Amino acid sequence: MIQVQTEQEQLIPLTGGPLMVQQFPRDMVSLLRCNHDAGGLAIAKEFRGGHGILDAVLSCQACGAEYGIEDGIALLLPHRLRPEDKHEMSIRDAIDYDCTNPGPFVPPTEGWRSVLSDMLEVPPHLNELQSSAAHTVLELACGDGRFTTIIAETGARILAVDFSINALRLLAHRLPSGARVGRVQADINQLHVASRAFDRALTLTPLDSRDERMTMYRTIAHALTDDGRYIGSVEHDDLNRRLLGLPLARRYSTGGILIEHLTTETMRREAAPYFSKLRIRPIRPRVPFIAKLPRGFAFLILRLIAALPIFRQFGELLLLSAQGPVRLPVEGEYRSGNKVAKSVYRSYMRVKDQEPLWDKESV
């Protein structure tokens, strides 16, 4: 049993792992960057901590801007948010995450978080992600830990980012014992992290627009190592929606969160500038009345449908697997070149009784 303080300074008993999972790991501070100039952050003052950090002030090493860590959550949310982001954050903090009575997630019988839906959605993401204890994972829009908790069980280090403070609070009490997770409240579109510091990245959000998604892809490509892997999924403009002429952009409910449905071509076009290798496929097909069947039988039918070329177009999600982050050229950075060509050039320069002056572009 853990005692945690709320904003009203009331103690509420929570079940979960040891207090350590609530702390922000010290070695993950170096992964964070300033919102203003992407400068590195360092601990300026620490008020509560242990193996990790509970309350502290972080300072930008470039501009001096300060950010807080409160109750183990790094607070990097910018002062200015788009109206749509403010709207979504207010909805999620008020409705989706009930931190007055946190506990393990209980899936509904139907819908996108049902057991059947998870059986179709979760394994493809994790199979593509291929995370291990040797990996550092960047998870954007982590929510209350639907995937974070599973990835943490592999032993991977995870920087889990979301702009819902209640979701991040609830996540702490769903993590397995000994999980290495740094929780960050931030806006994905204004987030900066260390360059080439992450082996894996995961997102499950369509965001609001093409510009926001492309900003996110650029951030992820910048964050990944050269052999890193990014897995993401968005709402699919599936065959059912196209046949019925349903909107590309809509809200989950009246006055709710805005989402956009994408085609395979659209997703490829948006991600291609940032990754050299892309694989996109529909998953989680939608079939009427399938939830009425026994779960095991329904799962087999849906897996068969997902494997058929035409019927897979009824998949409600598009799953993206991306590798080969595209890098901007660095001034003066040499490439490996061709060994044969370089050998011929050296021989040619020896015939001229000269040394090959690579740094002066004598070629």
C-alpha positions as YAML, in Angstrom:
chain: A
units: angstrom
residues:
- id: 1
  name: MET
  ca: [0.00, 0.00, 0.00]
- id: 2
  name: ILE
  ca: [1.40, 3.41, -1.02]
- id: 3
  name: GLN
  ca: [0.43, 6.84, 0.26]
- id: 4
  name: VAL
  ca: [0.47, 9.55, -2.39]
- id: 5
  name: GLN
  ca: [-0.31, 13.24, -2.02]
- id: 6
  name: THR
  ca: [-2.82, 14.84, -4.34]
- id: 7
  name: GLU
  ca: [-2.87, 18.52, -5.31]
- id: 8
  name: GLN
  ca: [-5.26, 19.07, -2.37]
- id: 9
  name: GLU
  ca: [-2.59, 17.64, -0.01]
- id: 10
  name: GLN
  ca: [-4.89, 14.72, 0.87]
- id: 11
  name: LEU
  ca: [-3.41, 11.27, 1.28]
- id: 12
  name: ILE
  ca: [-5.08, 8.61, -0.83]
- id: 13
  name: PRO
  ca: [-4.15, 4.93, -0.50]
- id: 14
  name: LEU
  ca: [-3.04, 3.41, -3.79]
- id: 15
  name: THR
  ca: [-2.08, -0.09, -4.74]
- id: 16
  name: GLY
  ca: [0.87, -0.71, -6.98]
- id: 17
  name: GLY
  ca: [4.59, -1.33, -7.05]
- id: 18
  name: PRO
  ca: [7.13, 0.22, -4.66]
- id: 19
  name: LEU
  ca: [7.49, 3.98, -4.37]
- id: 20
  name: MET
  ca: [10.60, 3.79, -6.56]
- id: 21
  name: VAL
  ca: [8.52, 3.46, -9.74]
- id: 22
  name: GLN
  ca: [7.04, 6.90, -9.04]
- id: 23
  name: GLN
  ca: [10.43, 8.62, -9.07]
- id: 24
  name: PHE
  ca: [11.94, 10.12, -12.19]
- id: 25
  name: PRO
  ca: [15.11, 8.14, -13.00]
- id: 26
  name: ARG
  ca: [18.23, 10.30, -12.61]
- id: 27
  name: ASP
  ca: [19.89, 8.91, -15.70]
- id: 28
  name: MET
  ca: [16.94, 10.03, -17.83]
- id: 29
  name: VAL
  ca: [17.39, 13.74, -17.08]
- id: 30
  name: SER
  ca: [20.08, 13.77, -19.76]
- id: 31
  name: LEU
  ca: [17.44, 12.70, -22.32]
- id: 32
  name: LEU
  ca: [15.39, 15.87, -21.77]
- id: 33
  name: ARG
  ca: [15.81, 19.15, -23.62]
- id: 34
  name: CYS
  ca: [14.57, 22.73, -23.17]
- id: 35
  name: ASN
  ca: [11.38, 23.78, -24.96]
- id: 36
  name: HIS
  ca: [12.91, 27.09, -26.01]
- id: 37
  name: ASP
  ca: [16.28, 26.23, -27.51]
- id: 38
  name: ALA
  ca: [16.65, 22.43, -27.14]
- id: 39
  name: GLY
  ca: [19.46, 22.98, -24.64]
- id: 40
  name: GLY
  ca: [20.39, 20.19, -22.24]
- id: 41
  name: LEU
  ca: [18.71, 20.13, -18.82]
- id: 42
  name: ALA
  ca: [20.44, 19.55, -15.49]
- id: 43
  name: ILE
  ca: [19.27, 19.33, -11.89]
- id: 44
  name: ALA
  ca: [19.51, 22.80, -10.32]
- id: 45
  name: LYS
  ca: [17.76, 22.05, -7.02]
- id: 46
  name: GLU
  ca: [16.42, 18.84, -5.53]
- id: 47
  name: PHE
  ca: [13.84, 18.74, -2.74]
- id: 48
  name: ARG
  ca: [12.82, 15.09, -2.52]
- id: 49
  name: GLY
  ca: [14.46, 12.02, -3.95]
- id: 50
  name: GLY
  ca: [16.31, 8.80, -3.43]
- id: 51
  name: HIS
  ca: [17.39, 6.45, -6.16]
- id: 52
  name: GLY
  ca: [15.32, 8.69, -8.42]
- id: 53
  name: ILE
  ca: [13.86, 12.20, -8.24]
- id: 54
  name: LEU
  ca: [10.50, 13.15, -6.73]
- id: 55
  name: ASP
  ca: [10.68, 16.95, -6.60]
- id: 56
  name: ALA
  ca: [13.34, 19.11, -8.23]
- id: 57
  name: VAL
  ca: [14.06, 22.10, -10.46]
- id: 58
  name: LEU
  ca: [15.72, 21.50, -13.83]
- id: 59
  name: SER
  ca: [17.66, 24.28, -15.52]
- id: 60
  name: CYS
  ca: [18.55, 24.67, -19.21]
- id: 61
  name: GLN
  ca: [22.32, 24.77, -19.65]
- id: 62
  name: ALA
  ca: [21.96, 27.16, -22.60]
- id: 63
  name: CYS
  ca: [19.30, 29.75, -21.72]
- id: 64
  name: GLY
  ca: [18.71, 29.15, -18.01]
- id: 65
  name: ALA
  ca: [14.98, 28.36, -18.37]
- id: 66
  name: GLU
  ca: [13.67, 26.33, -15.46]
- id: 67
  name: TYR
  ca: [11.33, 23.33, -15.37]
- id: 68
  name: GLY
  ca: [9.99, 21.31, -12.47]
- id: 69
  name: ILE
  ca: [9.82, 17.69, -11.48]
- id: 70
  name: GLU
  ca: [6.84, 17.15, -9.18]
- id: 71
  name: ASP
  ca: [5.87, 13.79, -7.70]
- id: 72
  name: GLY
  ca: [8.25, 12.14, -10.14]
- id: 73
  name: ILE
  ca: [6.82, 13.77, -13.28]
- id: 74
  name: ALA
  ca: [8.98, 16.10, -15.39]
- id: 75
  name: LEU
  ca: [6.80, 19.11, -16.23]
- id: 76
  name: LEU
  ca: [7.81, 20.31, -19.69]
- id: 77
  name: LEU
  ca: [4.41, 21.49, -20.83]
- id: 78
  name: PRO
  ca: [4.83, 24.87, -22.60]
- id: 79
  name: HIS
  ca: [2.88, 27.93, -21.49]
- id: 80
  name: ARG
  ca: [1.23, 28.28, -24.88]
- id: 81
  name: LEU
  ca: [-0.96, 25.48, -26.19]
- id: 82
  name: ARG
  ca: [-3.15, 25.39, -29.27]
- id: 83
  name: PRO
  ca: [-6.88, 25.69, -28.46]
- id: 84
  name: GLU
  ca: [-7.48, 22.14, -29.71]
- id: 85
  name: ASP
  ca: [-4.72, 20.81, -27.43]
- id: 86
  name: LYS
  ca: [-6.19, 22.63, -24.43]
- id: 87
  name: HIS
  ca: [-9.59, 21.17, -25.29]
- id: 88
  name: GLU
  ca: [-8.24, 17.61, -25.49]
- id: 89
  name: MET
  ca: [-6.22, 17.96, -22.31]
- id: 90
  name: SER
  ca: [-9.25, 19.18, -20.36]
- id: 91
  name: ILE
  ca: [-11.32, 16.25, -21.62]
- id: 92
  name: ARG
  ca: [-8.73, 13.63, -20.81]
- id: 93
  name: ASP
  ca: [-7.91, 14.99, -17.37]
- id: 94
  name: ALA
  ca: [-11.58, 15.22, -16.44]
- id: 95
  name: ILE
  ca: [-12.96, 12.03, -17.96]
- id: 96
  name: ASP
  ca: [-10.49, 9.40, -19.07]
- id: 97
  name: TYR
  ca: [-8.40, 8.99, -15.92]
- id: 98
  name: ASP
  ca: [-9.95, 8.76, -12.48]
- id: 99
  name: CYS
  ca: [-7.06, 9.22, -10.07]
- id: 100
  name: THR
  ca: [-9.32, 9.27, -7.02]
- id: 101
  name: ASN
  ca: [-9.67, 5.50, -7.28]
- id: 102
  name: PRO
  ca: [-6.78, 4.19, -9.37]
- id: 103
  name: GLY
  ca: [-6.23, 0.52, -9.98]
- id: 104
  name: PRO
  ca: [-5.63, -1.99, -12.74]
- id: 105
  name: PHE
  ca: [-7.41, -1.34, -16.02]
- id: 106
  name: VAL
  ca: [-10.56, -3.39, -16.52]
- id: 107
  name: PRO
  ca: [-11.30, -3.78, -20.25]
- id: 108
  name: PRO
  ca: [-14.88, -3.29, -21.49]
- id: 109
  name: THR
  ca: [-16.70, -6.08, -23.33]
- id: 110
  name: GLU
  ca: [-16.66, -4.12, -26.60]
- id: 111
  name: GLY
  ca: [-14.82, -1.19, -28.16]
- id: 112
  name: TRP
  ca: [-11.22, -0.26, -28.89]
- id: 113
  name: ARG
  ca: [-9.96, -1.21, -25.42]
- id: 114
  name: SER
  ca: [-11.79, -4.52, -25.17]
- id: 115
  name: VAL
  ca: [-9.93, -7.81, -24.73]
- id: 116
  name: LEU
  ca: [-10.68, -8.81, -28.33]
- id: 117
  name: SER
  ca: [-9.47, -5.46, -29.63]
- id: 118
  name: ASP
  ca: [-6.24, -5.76, -27.63]
- id: 119
  name: MET
  ca: [-5.66, -9.26, -28.98]
- id: 120
  name: LEU
  ca: [-5.71, -7.79, -32.50]
- id: 121
  name: GLU
  ca: [-3.88, -4.55, -31.79]
- id: 122
  name: VAL
  ca: [-1.26, -5.04, -29.08]
- id: 123
  name: PRO
  ca: [0.77, -8.01, -30.46]
- id: 124
  name: PRO
  ca: [1.42, -6.44, -33.91]
- id: 125
  name: HIS
  ca: [2.77, -3.28, -32.28]
- id: 126
  name: LEU
  ca: [5.03, -5.17, -29.88]
- id: 127
  name: ASN
  ca: [6.23, -7.62, -32.54]
- id: 128
  name: GLU
  ca: [7.33, -4.72, -34.71]
- id: 129
  name: LEU
  ca: [8.83, -2.77, -31.79]
- id: 130
  name: GLN
  ca: [11.06, -5.65, -30.65]
- id: 131
  name: SER
  ca: [12.14, -3.93, -27.45]
- id: 132
  name: SER
  ca: [14.54, -5.48, -24.95]
- id: 133
  name: ALA
  ca: [16.33, -4.66, -21.71]
- id: 134
  name: ALA
  ca: [19.17, -3.15, -23.74]
- id: 135
  name: HIS
  ca: [16.90, -0.54, -25.35]
- id: 136
  name: THR
  ca: [15.87, 3.00, -24.47]
- id: 137
  name: VAL
  ca: [12.32, 3.65, -25.70]
- id: 138
  name: LEU
  ca: [10.61, 6.97, -26.44]
- id: 139
  name: GLU
  ca: [6.83, 6.60, -26.07]
- id: 140
  name: LEU
  ca: [4.76, 9.59, -27.13]
- id: 141
  name: ALA
  ca: [1.09, 9.90, -26.07]
- id: 142
  name: CYS
  ca: [1.56, 7.06, -23.59]
- id: 143
  name: GLY
  ca: [-1.78, 7.66, -21.85]
- id: 144
  name: ASP
  ca: [-2.29, 5.62, -18.70]
- id: 145
  name: GLY
  ca: [0.21, 2.98, -19.77]
- id: 146
  name: ARG
  ca: [-1.66, 0.56, -22.01]
- id: 147
  name: PHE
  ca: [1.62, -0.25, -23.80]
- id: 148
  name: THR
  ca: [4.08, 1.25, -21.30]
- id: 149
  name: THR
  ca: [3.40, -1.39, -18.67]
- id: 150
  name: ILE
  ca: [4.01, -4.23, -21.15]
- id: 151
  name: ILE
  ca: [7.20, -2.72, -22.59]
- id: 152
  name: ALA
  ca: [8.49, -2.07, -19.05]
- id: 153
  name: GLU
  ca: [8.30, -5.80, -18.35]
- id: 154
  name: THR
  ca: [11.04, -6.35, -20.96]
- id: 155
  name: GLY
  ca: [13.39, -4.28, -18.80]
- id: 156
  name: ALA
  ca: [13.69, -1.46, -21.35]
- id: 157
  name: ARG
  ca: [14.18, 2.13, -20.20]
- id: 158
  name: ILE
  ca: [11.16, 4.21, -21.23]
- id: 159
  name: LEU
  ca: [10.66, 7.95, -21.51]
- id: 160
  name: ALA
  ca: [6.84, 8.10, -21.39]
- id: 161
  name: VAL
  ca: [5.37, 11.40, -22.62]
- id: 162
  name: ASP
  ca: [1.78, 12.64, -22.42]
- id: 163
  name: PHE
  ca: [0.11, 15.97, -21.75]
- id: 164
  name: SER
  ca: [-2.51, 14.53, -19.41]
- id: 165
  name: ILE
  ca: [-1.14, 14.85, -15.88]
- id: 166
  name: ASN
  ca: [-3.78, 12.47, -14.53]
- id: 167
  name: ALA
  ca: [-2.83, 9.81, -17.06]
- id: 168
  name: LEU
  ca: [0.80, 10.04, -15.96]
- id: 169
  name: ARG
  ca: [-0.18, 9.83, -12.29]
- id: 170
  name: LEU
  ca: [-2.24, 6.75, -12.94]
- id: 171
  name: LEU
  ca: [0.55, 5.20, -15.01]
- id: 172
  name: ALA
  ca: [2.87, 5.17, -11.99]
- id: 173
  name: HIS
  ca: [0.60, 2.75, -10.15]
- id: 174
  name: ARG
  ca: [0.26, 0.36, -13.07]
- id: 175
  name: LEU
  ca: [3.97, -0.14, -13.68]
- id: 176
  name: PRO
  ca: [5.63, -3.43, -12.70]
- id: 177
  name: SER
  ca: [8.05, -3.44, -9.79]
- id: 178
  name: GLY
  ca: [11.47, -2.11, -10.77]
- id: 179
  name: ALA
  ca: [10.24, -0.47, -13.98]
- id: 180
  name: ARG
  ca: [12.65, 2.09, -15.45]
- id: 181
  name: VAL
  ca: [10.18, 4.73, -16.63]
- id: 182
  name: GLY
  ca: [10.55, 8.49, -16.73]
- id: 183
  name: ARG
  ca: [7.18, 10.24, -16.93]
- id: 184
  name: VAL
  ca: [7.06, 13.56, -18.80]
- id: 185
  name: GLN
  ca: [4.16, 15.97, -19.19]
- id: 186
  name: ALA
  ca: [4.74, 17.71, -22.51]
- id: 187
  name: ASP
  ca: [3.20, 18.69, -25.81]
- id: 188
  name: ILE
  ca: [4.47, 16.35, -28.55]
- id: 189
  name: ASN
  ca: [4.56, 19.21, -31.03]
- id: 190
  name: GLN
  ca: [6.86, 21.28, -28.83]
- id: 191
  name: LEU
  ca: [8.96, 18.48, -27.39]
- id: 192
  name: HIS
  ca: [12.75, 18.26, -27.64]
- id: 193
  name: VAL
  ca: [14.80, 15.25, -26.55]
- id: 194
  name: ALA
  ca: [18.41, 14.15, -26.89]
- id: 195
  name: SER
  ca: [19.60, 13.36, -30.40]
- id: 196
  name: ARG
  ca: [20.28, 9.72, -31.36]
- id: 197
  name: ALA
  ca: [19.62, 8.61, -27.79]
- id: 198
  name: PHE
  ca: [16.71, 6.21, -28.32]
- id: 199
  name: ASP
  ca: [16.71, 2.70, -29.78]
- id: 200
  name: ARG
  ca: [12.94, 2.49, -30.19]
- id: 201
  name: ALA
  ca: [10.01, 4.91, -30.45]
- id: 202
  name: LEU
  ca: [6.28, 4.26, -30.19]
- id: 203
  name: THR
  ca: [3.20, 6.42, -30.82]
- id: 204
  name: LEU
  ca: [-0.51, 5.66, -30.93]
- id: 205
  name: THR
  ca: [-2.03, 8.94, -31.99]
- id: 206
  name: PRO
  ca: [-3.23, 10.50, -35.26]
- id: 207
  name: LEU
  ca: [-2.76, 14.03, -33.84]
- id: 208
  name: ASP
  ca: [-4.81, 16.85, -35.32]
- id: 209
  name: SER
  ca: [-3.21, 17.58, -38.66]
- id: 210
  name: ARG
  ca: [-0.55, 16.73, -41.22]
- id: 211
  name: ASP
  ca: [1.75, 19.48, -39.90]
- id: 212
  name: GLU
  ca: [1.59, 18.08, -36.36]
- id: 213
  name: ARG
  ca: [2.28, 14.53, -37.52]
- id: 214
  name: MET
  ca: [5.24, 15.62, -39.64]
- id: 215
  name: THR
  ca: [6.64, 17.56, -36.68]
- id: 216
  name: MET
  ca: [6.31, 14.41, -34.60]
- id: 217
  name: TYR
  ca: [8.06, 12.29, -37.26]
- id: 218
  name: ARG
  ca: [10.91, 14.80, -37.39]
- id: 219
  name: THR
  ca: [11.26, 14.72, -33.59]
- id: 220
  name: ILE
  ca: [11.34, 10.92, -33.57]
- id: 221
  name: ALA
  ca: [13.84, 10.66, -36.44]
- id: 222
  name: HIS
  ca: [16.09, 13.12, -34.59]
- id: 223
  name: ALA
  ca: [15.79, 11.10, -31.37]
- id: 224
  name: LEU
  ca: [16.47, 7.63, -32.82]
- id: 225
  name: THR
  ca: [19.85, 6.01, -33.28]
- id: 226
  name: ASP
  ca: [20.89, 5.19, -36.86]
- id: 227
  name: ASP
  ca: [19.65, 1.61, -36.47]
- id: 228
  name: GLY
  ca: [16.63, 2.62, -34.38]
- id: 229
  name: ARG
  ca: [13.06, 1.57, -35.08]
- id: 230
  name: TYR
  ca: [9.84, 3.58, -34.88]
- id: 231
  name: ILE
  ca: [6.39, 2.00, -34.60]
- id: 232
  name: GLY
  ca: [3.25, 4.12, -34.88]
- id: 233
  name: SER
  ca: [-0.42, 3.72, -35.62]
- id: 234
  name: VAL
  ca: [-3.19, 6.06, -36.71]
- id: 235
  name: GLU
  ca: [-6.88, 5.82, -37.49]
- id: 236
  name: HIS
  ca: [-7.36, 4.28, -40.95]
- id: 237
  name: ASP
  ca: [-9.59, 5.69, -43.68]
- id: 238
  name: ASP
  ca: [-10.75, 2.13, -44.18]
- id: 239
  name: LEU
  ca: [-12.88, 0.69, -46.96]
- id: 240
  name: ASN
  ca: [-16.02, 0.91, -44.87]
- id: 241
  name: ARG
  ca: [-15.53, 4.66, -44.32]
- id: 242
  name: ARG
  ca: [-14.73, 5.27, -47.98]
- id: 243
  name: LEU
  ca: [-17.78, 3.34, -49.23]
- id: 244
  name: LEU
  ca: [-20.10, 5.19, -46.86]
- id: 245
  name: GLY
  ca: [-18.51, 8.59, -47.52]
- id: 246
  name: LEU
  ca: [-17.72, 9.20, -43.84]
- id: 247
  name: PRO
  ca: [-15.57, 12.24, -42.91]
- id: 248
  name: LEU
  ca: [-11.78, 12.10, -42.89]
- id: 249
  name: ALA
  ca: [-11.71, 14.35, -39.82]
- id: 250
  name: ARG
  ca: [-14.18, 13.89, -36.99]
- id: 251
  name: ARG
  ca: [-14.53, 13.83, -33.21]
- id: 252
  name: TYR
  ca: [-14.83, 10.69, -31.13]
- id: 253
  name: SER
  ca: [-18.02, 12.15, -29.68]
- id: 254
  name: THR
  ca: [-19.91, 15.44, -29.80]
- id: 255
  name: GLY
  ca: [-17.52, 18.09, -28.52]
- id: 256
  name: GLY
  ca: [-14.88, 15.39, -27.98]
- id: 257
  name: ILE
  ca: [-11.32, 14.83, -29.18]
- id: 258
  name: LEU
  ca: [-10.55, 15.59, -32.84]
- id: 259
  name: ILE
  ca: [-9.05, 12.79, -34.96]
- id: 260
  name: GLU
  ca: [-8.15, 12.31, -38.61]
- id: 261
  name: HIS
  ca: [-8.36, 9.12, -40.66]
- id: 262
  name: LEU
  ca: [-5.45, 8.43, -43.02]
- id: 263
  name: THR
  ca: [-4.90, 6.21, -46.05]
- id: 264
  name: THR
  ca: [-1.75, 4.16, -46.55]
- id: 265
  name: GLU
  ca: [-0.62, 6.59, -49.24]
- id: 266
  name: THR
  ca: [-1.16, 9.62, -47.00]
- id: 267
  name: MET
  ca: [0.75, 8.10, -44.12]
- id: 268
  name: ARG
  ca: [3.63, 7.10, -46.38]
- id: 269
  name: ARG
  ca: [3.80, 10.57, -47.93]
- id: 270
  name: GLU
  ca: [3.99, 12.23, -44.51]
- id: 271
  name: ALA
  ca: [6.58, 9.88, -42.97]
- id: 272
  name: ALA
  ca: [8.83, 9.39, -46.03]
- id: 273
  name: PRO
  ca: [10.85, 12.63, -45.59]
- id: 274
  name: TYR
  ca: [12.08, 11.38, -42.22]
- id: 275
  name: PHE
  ca: [12.60, 7.61, -42.67]
- id: 276
  name: SER
  ca: [14.18, 5.71, -45.55]
- id: 277
  name: LYS
  ca: [12.43, 2.39, -44.82]
- id: 278
  name: LEU
  ca: [8.66, 2.26, -44.31]
- id: 279
  name: ARG
  ca: [6.17, -0.57, -43.96]
- id: 280
  name: ILE
  ca: [2.47, 0.25, -43.53]
- id: 281
  name: ARG
  ca: [-0.41, -2.19, -43.16]
- id: 282
  name: PRO
  ca: [-4.00, -2.13, -41.88]
- id: 283
  name: ILE
  ca: [-4.75, -3.99, -38.64]
- id: 284
  name: ARG
  ca: [-7.75, -4.57, -36.35]
- id: 285
  name: PRO
  ca: [-10.43, -5.21, -39.00]
- id: 286
  name: ARG
  ca: [-13.97, -4.24, -38.16]
- id: 287
  name: VAL
  ca: [-16.64, -6.90, -38.69]
- id: 288
  name: PRO
  ca: [-20.31, -6.43, -37.62]
- id: 289
  name: PHE
  ca: [-21.55, -8.64, -34.78]
- id: 290
  name: ILE
  ca: [-18.14, -10.33, -34.38]
- id: 291
  name: ALA
  ca: [-18.13, -9.53, -30.64]
- id: 292
  name: LYS
  ca: [-21.21, -11.76, -30.23]
- id: 293
  name: LEU
  ca: [-19.15, -14.85, -31.12]
- id: 294
  name: PRO
  ca: [-16.92, -16.71, -28.65]
- id: 295
  name: ARG
  ca: [-13.75, -14.69, -28.25]
- id: 296
  name: GLY
  ca: [-11.35, -17.35, -29.52]
- id: 297
  name: PHE
  ca: [-13.45, -18.06, -32.61]
- id: 298
  name: ALA
  ca: [-13.91, -14.33, -33.30]
- id: 299
  name: PHE
  ca: [-10.17, -13.79, -33.01]
- id: 300
  name: LEU
  ca: [-9.42, -16.50, -35.59]
- id: 301
  name: ILE
  ca: [-11.93, -15.02, -38.03]
- id: 302
  name: LEU
  ca: [-10.53, -11.52, -37.64]
- id: 303
  name: ARG
  ca: [-6.95, -12.73, -38.09]
- id: 304
  name: LEU
  ca: [-8.00, -14.50, -41.31]
- id: 305
  name: ILE
  ca: [-9.71, -11.34, -42.56]
- id: 306
  name: ALA
  ca: [-6.62, -9.28, -41.72]
- id: 307
  name: ALA
  ca: [-4.53, -11.57, -43.94]
- id: 308
  name: LEU
  ca: [-6.73, -11.25, -47.05]
- id: 309
  name: PRO
  ca: [-5.67, -8.47, -49.47]
- id: 310
  name: ILE
  ca: [-9.10, -6.90, -49.99]
- id: 311
  name: PHE
  ca: [-10.74, -7.56, -46.64]
- id: 312
  name: ARG
  ca: [-7.78, -6.21, -44.69]
- id: 313
  name: GLN
  ca: [-8.81, -2.80, -46.03]
- id: 314
  name: PHE
  ca: [-11.53, -2.90, -43.36]
- id: 315
  name: GLY
  ca: [-8.79, -2.54, -40.73]
- id: 316
  name: GLU
  ca: [-9.54, 0.37, -38.40]
- id: 317
  name: LEU
  ca: [-5.87, 1.18, -37.77]
- id: 318
  name: LEU
  ca: [-2.80, 1.69, -39.93]
- id: 319
  name: LEU
  ca: [0.39, 0.27, -38.42]
- id: 320
  name: LEU
  ca: [3.65, 1.95, -39.45]
- id: 321
  name: SER
  ca: [7.08, 0.41, -39.00]
- id: 322
  name: ALA
  ca: [9.86, 2.88, -39.88]
- id: 323
  name: GLN
  ca: [13.64, 2.56, -39.92]
- id: 324
  name: GLY
  ca: [16.60, 4.44, -41.32]
- id: 325
  name: PRO
  ca: [16.13, 7.96, -39.89]
- id: 326
  name: VAL
  ca: [16.96, 10.54, -42.54]
- id: 327
  name: ARG
  ca: [19.73, 12.88, -41.36]
- id: 328
  name: LEU
  ca: [20.51, 16.37, -42.52]
- id: 329
  name: PRO
  ca: [24.07, 16.63, -43.93]
- id: 330
  name: VAL
  ca: [26.71, 17.88, -41.50]
- id: 331
  name: GLU
  ca: [29.24, 20.36, -42.81]
- id: 332
  name: GLY
  ca: [32.65, 18.76, -43.27]
- id: 333
  name: GLU
  ca: [31.52, 15.26, -42.26]
- id: 334
  name: TYR
  ca: [33.28, 12.63, -44.35]
- id: 335
  name: ARG
  ca: [31.57, 9.51, -45.68]
- id: 336
  name: SER
  ca: [33.03, 6.03, -46.03]
- id: 337
  name: GLY
  ca: [33.19, 6.27, -49.82]
- id: 338
  name: ASN
  ca: [34.34, 3.43, -52.10]
- id: 339
  name: LYS
  ca: [37.53, 1.57, -51.17]
- id: 340
  name: VAL
  ca: [38.46, 0.82, -54.79]
- id: 341
  name: ALA
  ca: [37.97, 4.43, -55.91]
- id: 342
  name: LYS
  ca: [39.98, 5.73, -52.96]
- id: 343
  name: SER
  ca: [42.79, 3.27, -53.66]
- id: 344
  name: VAL
  ca: [42.92, 4.32, -57.33]
- id: 345
  name: TYR
  ca: [43.01, 7.96, -56.30]
- id: 346
  name: ARG
  ca: [45.90, 7.35, -53.88]
- id: 347
  name: SER
  ca: [47.83, 5.54, -56.64]
- id: 348
  name: TYR
  ca: [47.14, 8.41, -59.02]
- id: 349
  name: MET
  ca: [48.43, 10.94, -56.50]
- id: 350
  name: ARG
  ca: [51.56, 8.88, -55.89]
- id: 351
  name: VAL
  ca: [52.27, 8.91, -59.65]
- id: 352
  name: LYS
  ca: [52.05, 12.70, -59.43]
- id: 353
  name: ASP
  ca: [54.36, 12.53, -56.40]
- id: 354
  name: GLN
  ca: [51.70, 14.19, -54.25]
- id: 355
  name: GLU
  ca: [49.80, 13.31, -51.09]
- id: 356
  name: PRO
  ca: [45.98, 13.03, -51.29]
- id: 357
  name: LEU
  ca: [44.72, 16.12, -49.44]
- id: 358
  name: TRP
  ca: [41.23, 14.96, -48.51]
- id: 359
  name: ASP
  ca: [40.52, 17.92, -46.26]
- id: 360
  name: LYS
  ca: [41.13, 20.41, -49.10]
- id: 361
  name: GLU
  ca: [38.93, 18.71, -51.67]
- id: 362
  name: SER
  ca: [41.95, 18.26, -53.97]
- id: 363
  name: VAL
  ca: [40.03, 15.52, -55.79]
...
